[in-house]
Amino acid sequence: MRYVLTVGVILAVAIGIAGIVLGEADDSPGLQLLGVVLVIGAVAFGVRTVRGGS
């Protein structure tokens, strides 16, 4: 189960980074913000999962 969550977190971080890059190319601050929020949320969820938080 932890493997599936880890793959999901890595995928979410990759999508967030793509959003940041595409938002930079299109000069879209909203897309950049969504990408940053997605990356921060995925990292926080991943750390919480690894540490065994509820």
Summary of the structure (lengths in Angstrom):
residues: 54
radius of gyration: 12.5
end to end distance: 14.8
largest distance: 38.9
contacts: 146
relative contact order: 0.19
helix: 89%
strand: 0%
